[in-house]
Each structure stands twice: as structure tokens, then as C-alpha cells.
Amino acid sequence: MATDTKAVMEKIVALCKRRGFIFQSSEIYGGIAGFWDYGPLGTELKRNIKDAWWNDMVQNPPIGPRGKEFQMVGVDCSIIMNPKVWEASGHVGGFSDPMVDCKECKARFRADQFSRLVIRQINSVPKTIDDLRSHLEDVEPKADILAEDHFSDPQEYTKQICSALRIKKPTFEALTISGYAAGGSGSLGILTSDKNEQFSYRQVPVLLDSTSKYRCPRCNGELTEPRQFNLMFQTYVGALQDASCIAYLRPETAQGIFANFKNVMDSSRVRIPFGIAQIGKSFRNEINPRNYTFRSREFEQMEIEFFCTPEEHCTDDDVTPMEWYEFWRDVRIKWYESLNIKSDKLRPRQQEGDELAHYSKACTDIEYLFPFSDETQELEGVAHRGCYDLSQHGKHAKGKEDGFSIYDDERKAKYVPHVIEPSAGADRFTLATICEAYTVDESRPSPEFMRFHPRLAPIKAAVFPLVAKDGMPEIAEPIFREIKKLYPAQFDSKQSIGKRYARMDEAGTPYCFTIDGQTKEDNTITVRDRDTGEQTRISKESVGNFLREKLSI
């Protein structure tokens, strides 16, 4: 990553603390990794983001494909649910990573970062990249091939593999590994290309050797054997703390929606197609929380589960699940763009091949290029999940695959609805909004200012008497009270006008109104635009209408 990009991120983090956007949780006690607190400005910013999402997706949802309208309703589900929910969803059995611990310094690492990757060739063992290239050219996907390397530098290993396979643009995504258990079998996924430059994903069986010979990168101490590490936070419900009382903090909000599918259908009179939305906290015991608030252990999701008719039951007039998937993918991309996330940093990426979950029909990751990374990072996933989730809960709760099926009177058919899931991170979008808004202009009173979209700005307006005398505060205060009835606003009469402008620029306030000597003469006040710094005069009676017009964008 470029040094200047790192410096930008450091400045953003410093501004967030200085101006009260984000604080380290429990900072006075040394903090706690993966947990963050929102300060006064951050609270307003994040609330505005959630309100915008709820308004645009739930209260006033977009018109569907072919002009089809649909219903959208909300739920607010419990953070702790019956543990059987997580057994049905697969989280209890599969939501884990293998970990190794250092016996000396007690540091913990993912086992796959230290496993030796062994790929066996039947006839011979390649010793060089050239040998590897010649061996891989004619290898069948089911062959028991070979190569050996230390996984402490996976990016370099990826480059070597990509070079061996003549992949012109090697990226870290070109190499994936599953089945991490040391000494156990897994699969190596390699992005390959044929003579026509058509790329495809290929699976190769591999073995992962023991980690015992590798040392801790921090203190060179001996590492333990890998152990499974569940990413869900475990707790107990009731007076006892035994196996019968184990419960979990939810790792996602989606399962509460699926578990309440029938309740919503029965109580709200909604009909397919329709959506259920939820905003709420989720918890994942991340092994290595990092990149500021991007990867944390407590986070908030804005999630929709959109239920539609399976393709086999669609008539010519129906919108198919794949059409709904493409619709929601495009709607969500445009929503980010409408809130000032520039298209050159917003990069949707269609998942391909083995990236897709086994039940997924299609998935797009909507990614953003944050200053802390050279690669785009996920803001939201839009997935076509088929009928997997409802079928799983139907099987576990009702004892049959179609336990959550519905009877469609119009089509005279019984089916389990398919699901399209746009799942966004409120905290990640808040961070993206801060990064995108951060602007430097050395010619301004404050070289740093936040170019928030007006809908998201924590403070919409500020009112300043030029000086705290000559009757100016008495004129300014009624104007401030009028604005405060409509929008979050601040009144400030301290220090020079330049410093007051600077404070509001750093908070991202779109408009500042100043009462000066001319106000007494002609009842006009100065309004300053945050983005341009331009100042114009308007009548003091028109302040409310001015803001309504400007903030309705």
C-alpha cells in the first residue's frame, strides 16, 4: 500500500476521534480489540444512514422489474435465539476456523497461514517453478499432484502459482484453499486460463502437512496443533452454566427473518413477492479484527430477505428469481452512488465458480476501495440463495423439506419461495462514507473538511452571530430555534468566524448562516456553502425554505 494512502487513513482516524465520530471502546482501560463506540457526530451519521436505508428500501421501496410493485415489511428480532436456529442454518457445525496458539507468547493465528501445502505428483517432484509449470500443464483436476511451499507469504506463493499457470494478472483471489485441518485432505482452487484466454476455476485435491515444524512469527516459539475456533460468541441462558443452557449471540440478522417467515405471512397479509427487512446488531468473534471499524466483533447489519416465486412456477407475467436478483443488485449499487459514493471507488464484483456458496445461484459483492487497502473490500453482498434457508428451517423445525412452503392460489401450486438477499453493513458504509467525504483543501480555514451528502450530514446547519454583541445574538437565536425544529443544528458564538467555519467543515455541516451588521439594515443574512466556500445573502425569513429545498436532494 502506498505510504500516502496510509497517511490519509491515519488522518481520518485522528479526525474521527478529535471531532467525536468514533472512539475506541473502553479506551480509558486500554480498549478492547474489535469493539468501537460512536461519538455524538458518529451516532448522528450512522443513524442518518440507517434512516435513509429504511426509508428508501422499506417505507418507500423502489418499483420492481416490469413496473411490478411489491410489499416490504420490517422485523426486529432477538439477538439471542434458540440454539437450534444456528444448527439448522449450519453456523454451529461450519462457522469456524482452525487456529494455532504460540506456547510461549500465547498469540493466536489461523492455521492455514502456517500449514505447508503439499501437492503430490505421481511420477516426480518438481523442484523449481519451471518444473512445476511443466507438470501442471497436463494435470487433470482429479490427479494427485505435487508442490511444496511455506504459507507464511501466501501472496508470493500465489504469484508463483499464477506464473506457473501463465495467468497474466495474478491476484490473491487466484488461489484459495479449503479443508484446513493439518494432515487432512482439502482442495486447492486455482484460477486458470485456456489458449483462448477463457478463465475458469479448477479444483485440485491437496494435503495439508503438520504445522509443528513452524514457529511463531512474533517470538519464534513452538505452535500448538490446530484446533477449531468457533466464530460465534457463546453465552448461557438461565441460572446454570452447562451444555443444556448454551446459547449464542447471533452472527447475522438473516436467520431471525427466516424463522419468522410464517409469522409475517400470517399476520401481515403480504403476498409473494415481498420482502422482510431488519436493521440490527450482530456479533462474530473475529480472530483478527482489523482495519479500524471495517472488521470488528460487534457490528450492525441492514438486511433484506426478498421472497419470490421459483422459476419453475413463474408464468410469462411473473418476474423470475434471477430477474429479482439483477434488480436488487442494480438498486443497491445505485443507492450507494446516490449518497456520494463515487463509482470509481465503488466496484461491484460478481462471484464466480467455487466462490459461491453451495446453495447460491448467483452473488455480487458490492465493494469499496478504502484507504487502508490496495484491494476493494466488501460493503454489501447481494445473493440469490434459492430456497436453501427456508428448506433448512422447515426440515429442522417441521421435520420436512417443504415445512415452510406456501400454497399459491393464483398459480394453484405449492412451493418453498426463493430468496434474494441484499445484506449491507451499516458500520462499513459509515466508514466508507467518512472516507469518501474526507477532503483536504489547504486554502480553507480548516484544510480538512467532510463532504457528506446532505441526507447523511450529522449537523445540517449552523447559526453564527458575527460577534457576541450589538444585538446580533438576539437576532441569531430565533433563527437557530426555527432551524432546530426542522433539522439538527448548532449555535456557535465563540472564537473567530474562520474557526467556527472550520469546526463546521470538519463536522461536515452543509450550510452556515451568519448574522452580521448588514442584517440590521436589510434583514438579510450570509449563508456559506460547505463544499464551495461561497457566500451569498438571503432574507432571514427564508432560511427554513432555503434548507428544505437544499436538503431535499
C-alpha positions in Angstrom: 0.0 0.0 0.0 1.3 3.4 -0.8 2.6 5.5 2.1 0.4 8.5 1.3 -2.7 6.2 1.4 -1.7 5.0 4.8 -1.2 8.6 5.9 -4.7 9.5 4.7 -6.2 6.7 6.8 -4.3 7.8 9.8 -5.6 11.4 9.4 -9.1 10.1 9.0 -8.8 8.1 12.2 -7.4 11.1 14.0 -10.2 13.4 12.8 -12.8 10.8 13.8 -11.6 10.8 17.4 -11.0 14.6 17.6 -14.4 15.5 16.3 -16.4 12.8 18.1 -17.3 10.4 15.2 -15.7 7.2 16.6 -13.9 6.2 19.8 -12.1 3.1 20.9 -14.4 1.2 23.2 -13.3 1.2 26.8 -10.4 3.4 25.9 -9.7 4.5 29.5 -9.0 0.9 30.3 -6.7 0.3 27.3 -9.5 -0.6 24.9 -10.8 -3.9 23.7 -9.9 -5.2 20.2 -12.7 -5.3 17.7 -15.2 -3.0 19.5 -15.9 0.6 18.8 -18.1 3.4 20.2 -19.8 6.1 18.2 -19.5 9.6 19.5 -22.1 12.4 19.1 -21.3 13.1 15.4 -20.8 9.4 14.5 -24.1 8.5 16.2 -26.0 11.0 14.0 -24.1 10.0 10.9 -24.9 6.3 11.4 -28.5 6.9 12.3 -28.9 9.0 9.1 -27.5 6.1 7.1 -29.9 3.6 8.7 -32.8 6.0 8.3 -32.0 6.6 4.6 -31.8 2.8 4.0 -35.1 2.2 5.9 -36.9 5.0 4.0 -35.6 4.0 0.6 -35.9 0.2 0.9 -38.7 -0.4 3.3 -41.1 2.6 3.7 -40.8 3.7 0.1 -39.3 0.7 -1.8 -38.4 1.0 -5.5 -40.7 -0.2 -8.3 -39.7 -3.7 -9.4 -38.9 -5.1 -12.8 -41.6 -4.5 -15.5 -43.3 -2.0 -13.2 -44.1 -4.6 -10.6 -44.8 -3.2 -7.2 -44.2 -5.2 -4.0 -44.6 -5.0 -0.3 -41.8 -4.6 2.2 -42.2 -5.0 6.0 -39.8 -4.9 8.9 -39.0 -7.0 11.9 -36.7 -6.5 14.9 -35.6 -10.0 16.1 -33.9 -11.0 19.3 -30.1 -11.1 19.4 -30.2 -14.5 21.3 -32.3 -17.2 19.7 -32.9 -20.9 20.3 -29.6 -22.6 19.5 -31.4 -24.9 17.1 -31.7 -22.0 14.7 -27.9 -22.0 14.3 -27.8 -25.7 14.0 -30.3 -25.5 11.1 -28.5 -22.7 9.4 -25.2 -24.5 9.6 -23.4 -22.0 11.8 -22.8 -24.4 14.8 -21.2 -27.0 12.6 -19.4 -24.9 10.0 -18.9 -21.4 11.3 -15.3 -21.9 12.5 -11.7 -21.6 11.6 -8.7 -23.8 12.6 -6.3 -21.9 14.9 -2.9 -22.4 16.3 -1.5 -20.9 19.5 2.0 -20.0 20.4 3.1 -21.9 23.6 5.4 -19.0 24.6 3.7 -15.7 23.9 0.2 -17.1 23.7 -0.5 -15.3 20.4 -3.2 -16.9 18.2 -3.0 -17.3 14.4 -5.1 -19.0 11.7 -3.7 -22.5 11.0 -3.7 -22.1 7.2 -1.2 -19.2 7.5 1.4 -21.8 8.8 0.4 -25.0 7.1 2.8 -26.4 4.5 0.9 -27.1 1.3 1.7 -30.4 -0.2 0.6 -31.3 -3.8 1.8 -34.7 -4.9 2.7 -35.7 -8.4 2.6 -39.4 -9.3 5.8 -39.6 -11.3 8.1 -36.9 -9.9 8.5 -34.0 -7.6 9.0 -30.5 -9.2 11.9 -28.6 -7.6 11.6 -25.3 -9.4 8.9 -23.1 -10.9 9.9 -24.3 -14.3 9.4 -27.9 -13.3 6.1 -27.0 -11.6 4.9 -25.3 -14.8 5.7 -28.3 -16.9 4.0 -30.7 -14.5 0.8 -28.6 -14.2 0.3 -28.1 -17.9 -1.2 -31.6 -18.4 -2.6 -32.4 -15.0 -6.2 -33.5 -14.7 -8.3 -31.9 -11.9 -8.5 -35.3 -10.2 -4.8 -36.0 -10.4 -2.8 -36.4 -7.2 -0.3 -33.6 -7.9 2.7 -32.0 -6.1 4.5 -28.9 -4.9 5.6 -27.7 -1.5 5.8 -24.3 0.0 5.7 -22.4 3.3 2.4 -20.5 3.6 3.8 -17.6 5.6 3.8 -15.5 2.4 0.6 -16.5 0.6 0.7 -13.6 -1.8 4.2 -14.6 -3.1 3.1 -18.2 -3.3 0.1 -17.1 -5.3 2.3 -15.2 -7.7 4.4 -18.3 -8.2 1.4 -20.5 -8.9 -0.1 -17.9 -11.3 3.2 -17.6 -13.1 3.4 -21.3 -13.4 -0.1 -21.4 -14.9 0.7 -18.4 -17.1 -2.0 -16.2 -15.6 -1.3 -12.7 -16.8 -2.8 -10.8 -13.9 -2.1 -12.7 -10.7 -4.2 -11.7 -7.7 -4.6 -13.2 -4.3 -8.1 -14.3 -5.2 -6.5 -16.6 -7.8 -5.6 -19.1 -5.1 -7.9 -20.4 -2.4 -7.6 -23.3 -0.1 -10.3 -25.2 1.8 -10.1 -28.1 4.2 -7.6 -26.6 6.6 -7.1 -29.4 9.1 -3.4 -30.2 9.3 -2.7 -33.6 7.8 -6.2 -33.7 6.3 -7.3 -33.5 2.8 -8.7 -30.3 1.3 -8.9 -28.7 -2.1 -6.8 -26.1 -3.9 -8.7 -23.8 -6.1 -6.7 -22.2 -8.9 -8.0 -19.7 -11.5 -6.7 -21.0 -14.8 -6.9 -19.8 -18.4 -7.0 -21.8 -21.7 -5.5 -21.0 -25.0 -8.4 -18.7 -25.8 -7.8 -16.7 -22.6 -11.1 -18.0 -21.1 -10.7 -18.1 -17.4 -12.1 -20.9 -15.2 -11.8 -22.2 -11.7 -10.2 -25.6 -11.2 -10.3 -27.7 -8.1 -7.3 -29.9 -7.1 -7.1 -32.3 -4.1 -4.3 -31.4 -1.7 -2.9 -32.5 1.7 -2.0 -30.0 4.4 1.1 -31.1 6.4 1.5 -30.7 10.2 2.3 -27.2 11.5 4.5 -28.5 14.3 7.8 -27.6 12.5 6.8 -23.9 12.0 7.5 -21.3 14.6 5.6 -18.2 16.0 6.3 -15.2 13.8 6.4 -12.9 16.9 8.7 -14.8 19.3 9.8 -17.9 17.4 8.0 -20.1 20.0 6.5 -23.5 19.3 3.0 -23.7 17.9 0.2 -25.9 19.1 -1.6 -28.3 16.8 -4.6 -26.7 15.0 -7.9 -26.5 16.9 -11.3 -25.5 15.6 -12.3 -22.0 16.7 -16.0 -21.1 16.5 -16.6 -17.6 15.4 -19.9 -17.3 17.3 -20.0 -15.7 20.8 -21.2 -18.3 23.2 -23.2 -17.5 26.3 -25.6 -19.2 28.7 -29.3 -18.7 29.2 -30.7 -19.4 32.7 -29.2 -19.9 36.2 -26.9 -22.8 35.2 -23.8 -22.9 33.0 -23.8 -26.3 31.5 -24.3 -27.7 28.0 -28.1 -27.6 28.2 -28.0 -23.8 28.7 -25.6 -22.9 25.9 -26.8 -20.1 23.5 -25.1 -17.8 21.0 -25.2 -14.1 20.2 -26.4 -14.0 16.6 -23.7 -13.8 13.9 -26.1 -12.4 11.4 -29.6 -10.9 11.3 -30.9 -13.1 8.4 -31.9 -16.1 10.4 -34.4 -14.2 12.6 -36.2 -13.2 9.4 -36.3 -16.8 8.1 -37.5 -18.1 11.5 -40.4 -15.5 11.4 -41.3 -16.1 7.8 -44.6 -17.8 8.6 -45.5 -15.4 11.4 -45.1 -12.4 9.0 -47.1 -14.2 6.2 -49.9 -15.0 8.6 -50.0 -11.6 10.4 -49.3 -9.1 7.7 -51.3 -10.4 4.7 -48.3 -10.0 2.5 -48.2 -11.9 -0.7 -45.3 -13.3 -2.8 -43.2 -11.4 -4.0 -42.5 -9.4 -0.8 -39.5 -8.5 1.4 -38.8 -8.6 5.1 -36.2 -6.1 6.3 -34.2 -5.8 9.5 -31.5 -3.5 11.0 -29.7 -4.9 14.0 -26.6 -5.9 15.8 -24.6 -9.0 15.0 -21.6 -10.5 16.7 -18.6 -12.5 15.3 -15.6 -13.5 17.4 -13.2 -12.4 14.7 -9.8 -13.9 15.0 -8.0 -10.8 13.8 -10.2 -7.7 13.9 -8.5 -5.0 11.9 -8.7 -2.0 9.6 -10.4 0.3 12.1 -14.1 -0.4 12.2 -14.2 -2.4 9.0 -13.7 -5.8 10.6 -15.0 -5.7 14.1 -16.6 -8.2 16.5 -19.8 -6.2 17.1 -21.4 -4.7 14.0 -24.7 -3.6 12.6 -26.4 -5.0 9.5 -29.1 -3.7 7.2 -30.6 -6.8 5.7 -33.4 -7.7 3.3 -34.7 -11.2 2.6 -36.9 -10.9 -0.5 -39.2 -13.8 -1.2 -40.2 -14.7 -4.7 -41.8 -17.4 -6.9 -39.4 -20.2 -8.0 -38.7 -20.1 -11.7 -40.5 -23.4 -12.4 -43.7 -21.9 -11.1 -43.4 -18.5 -12.8 -45.8 -17.5 -15.6 -44.9 -15.3 -18.5 -46.1 -12.3 -16.5 -44.0 -13.1 -13.4 -40.6 -11.8 -12.6 -38.2 -14.7 -12.2 -35.8 -15.0 -9.2 -32.8 -14.2 -11.4 -34.6 -11.0 -12.6 -35.2 -10.1 -9.0 -31.6 -10.8 -8.2 -30.4 -8.5 -11.0 -32.9 -5.8 -9.9 -31.8 -5.8 -6.3 -28.1 -5.8 -7.4 -28.6 -2.7 -9.5 -30.9 -0.9 -7.0 -28.3 -1.3 -4.2 -25.4 -0.1 -6.4 -27.4 3.0 -7.4 -28.3 3.6 -3.8 -24.6 3.9 -2.8 -23.9 6.2 -5.8 -26.9 8.4 -4.9 -25.3 9.0 -1.5 -22.0 10.3 -2.9 -20.0 7.0 -3.1 -18.2 7.6 -6.3 -18.3 5.0 -9.0 -14.5 4.8 -9.4 -14.2 3.5 -5.9 -17.4 1.5 -5.8 -16.7 -1.7 -7.7 -19.4 -4.4 -7.9 -17.8 -7.9 -8.3 -19.7 -10.9 -9.5 -18.7 -14.1 -7.6 -17.7 -17.0 -9.8 -17.1 -20.7 -9.6 -16.1 -22.0 -6.1 -16.6 -18.6 -4.5 -20.3 -19.2 -4.5 -21.8 -21.0 -1.6 -23.1 -24.5 -2.5 -26.7 -23.3 -2.4 -26.2 -20.0 -4.1 -27.4 -19.3 -7.6 -25.6 -16.0 -8.0 -23.9 -13.4 -5.8 -22.5 -9.9 -6.3 -20.2 -8.3 -3.8 -20.5 -4.5 -3.8 -17.0 -3.4 -2.8 -15.3 -0.1 -2.0 -11.7 0.9 -2.2 -10.8 2.0 1.3 -7.6 4.0 2.1 -6.3 1.2 4.3 -6.1 -1.4 1.5 -4.9 -1.8 -2.1 -7.8 -4.0 -2.8 -11.5 -3.3 -2.7 -13.4 -4.5 0.3 -17.0 -5.7 0.7 -19.7 -3.3 1.7 -22.6 -5.5 0.8 -23.5 -8.8 -0.7 -26.5 -9.4 -2.9 -27.2 -13.1 -3.2 -29.7 -15.4 -4.9 -30.0 -18.0 -2.2 -32.6 -20.2 -3.8 -34.9 -22.0 -1.3 -32.0 -23.2 0.9 -32.7 -21.2 4.1 -36.5 -21.9 4.3 -35.9 -25.5 3.4 -33.3 -25.9 6.2 -35.6 -24.4 8.8 -38.6 -26.3 7.5 -36.6 -29.6 7.8 -35.3 -28.9 11.3 -38.4 -27.2 12.8 -41.1 -29.0 10.9 -39.4 -32.3 10.1 -39.7 -32.0 6.4 -38.0 -30.1 3.5 -41.2 -28.2 2.5 -42.1 -27.2 6.1 -42.1 -23.6 5.1 -43.8 -24.0 1.8 -46.8 -21.9 0.8 -49.8 -22.6 -1.4 -50.2 -20.1 -4.2 -53.9 -19.7 -5.1 -53.1 -17.8 -8.3 -50.8 -20.5 -9.6 -52.5 -23.4 -7.9 -49.1 -24.6 -6.8 -47.3 -25.4 -3.5 -43.7 -24.3 -3.3 -40.9 -23.1 -1.0 -40.2 -19.4 -2.0 -36.8 -18.5 -3.3 -34.8 -15.7 -1.6 -32.8 -12.8 -2.8 -30.7 -11.3 0.0 -29.2 -7.8 -0.1 -27.1 -7.7 3.1 -25.3 -4.5 3.9 -23.1 -3.4 6.8 -24.1 -0.2 8.5 -20.7 0.2 10.1 -18.9 -0.5 6.9 -21.0 2.0 4.9 -20.5 4.6 7.7 -16.7 4.1 7.4 -16.9 4.3 3.6 -19.0 7.5 3.9 -16.4 9.0 6.2 -13.5 8.0 3.9 -15.3 9.3 0.8 -16.3 12.6 2.4 -12.8 13.3 3.7 -11.4 16.2 1.7 -8.2 18.3 2.0 -8.0 21.9 0.8 -5.1 23.9 2.2 -6.7 27.2 1.2 -9.6 26.8 3.6 -9.9 27.9 7.3 -9.6 24.2 8.1 -7.7 22.2 5.5 -9.7 19.1 6.4 -13.5 19.0 5.7 -16.1 16.4 5.3 -18.1 16.4 2.1 -21.1 14.4 3.4 -24.2 14.0 1.3 -26.8 16.4 2.8 -29.1 13.5 3.8 -26.3 11.9 5.8 -24.6 15.0 7.4 -24.8 14.8 11.2 -25.4 18.6 11.5 -27.4 20.2 8.7 -26.9 23.8 9.6 -25.1 26.2 12.0 -26.0 29.7 13.0 -23.4 32.3 14.0 -23.7 35.8 15.2 -20.6 37.5 13.8 -19.8 39.0 17.2 -21.4 38.3 20.6 -22.7 41.9 20.9 -24.5 44.7 19.0 -27.8 42.7 19.2 -26.5 40.0 16.8 -27.0 37.1 19.3 -30.6 38.3 19.8 -31.3 38.1 16.1 -29.4 34.8 15.6 -31.2 32.8 18.4 -34.7 32.8 17.0 -33.3 31.8 13.6 -31.5 28.9 15.3 -34.6 27.8 17.1 -36.6 27.8 13.8 -34.0 25.6 12.1 -33.7 23.2 15.1 -37.4 22.4 14.7 -36.7 21.1 11.2 -33.1 19.7 11.3 -30.2 19.0 13.6 -28.4 22.4 14.0 -25.8 24.2 16.2 -25.4 27.7 17.5 -21.9 29.0 18.0 -20.7 32.4 19.0 -17.2 31.5 20.3 -13.9 32.5 18.7 -13.4 34.0 15.2 -15.8 33.3 12.3 -13.0 31.4 10.5 -12.5 29.0 13.3 -16.3 28.5 13.6 -16.4 27.7 9.9 -13.5 25.3 10.3 -15.3 23.4 13.1 -18.4 23.0 11.0 -16.4 21.9 7.9 -14.8 19.1 9.9 -18.2 18.1 11.1 -19.5 18.1 7.5 -22.2 20.7 8.1 -23.6 21.7 4.6 -24.6 25.3 5.4 -23.7 28.0 7.9 -25.8 31.1 8.5 -24.1 34.3 9.8 -25.8 37.3 11.3 -23.7 40.5 10.8 -24.0 44.2 10.8 -25.9 44.3 7.5 -28.6 42.1 8.9 -29.9 45.1 10.9 -30.1 47.2 7.8 -31.9 44.9 5.3 -32.9 41.7 7.2 -30.5 39.6 5.2 -28.0 37.0 6.5 -25.0 35.3 4.9 -25.2 31.7 4.0 -22.0 29.8 3.3 -21.8 26.6 1.3 -19.5 23.9 2.8 -18.3 22.4 -0.5 -17.5 25.6 -2.4 -16.9 28.1 0.4 -19.1 30.6 -1.5 -21.2 33.1 0.5 -24.5 34.6 -0.6 -27.1 36.6 1.2 -30.7 35.6 1.7 -33.5 37.1 3.8 -33.6 35.8 7.3 -37.3 34.8 6.8 -36.4 32.4 4.0 -33.9 30.3 6.0 -36.4 27.4 6.5 -37.4 27.3 2.8 -33.8 27.5 1.8 -32.8 24.5 3.8 -35.9 22.5 2.8 -35.0 23.0 -0.8 -31.3 22.2 -0.4 -31.7 19.2 1.9 -34.4 17.5 -0.1 -31.7 16.3 -2.6 
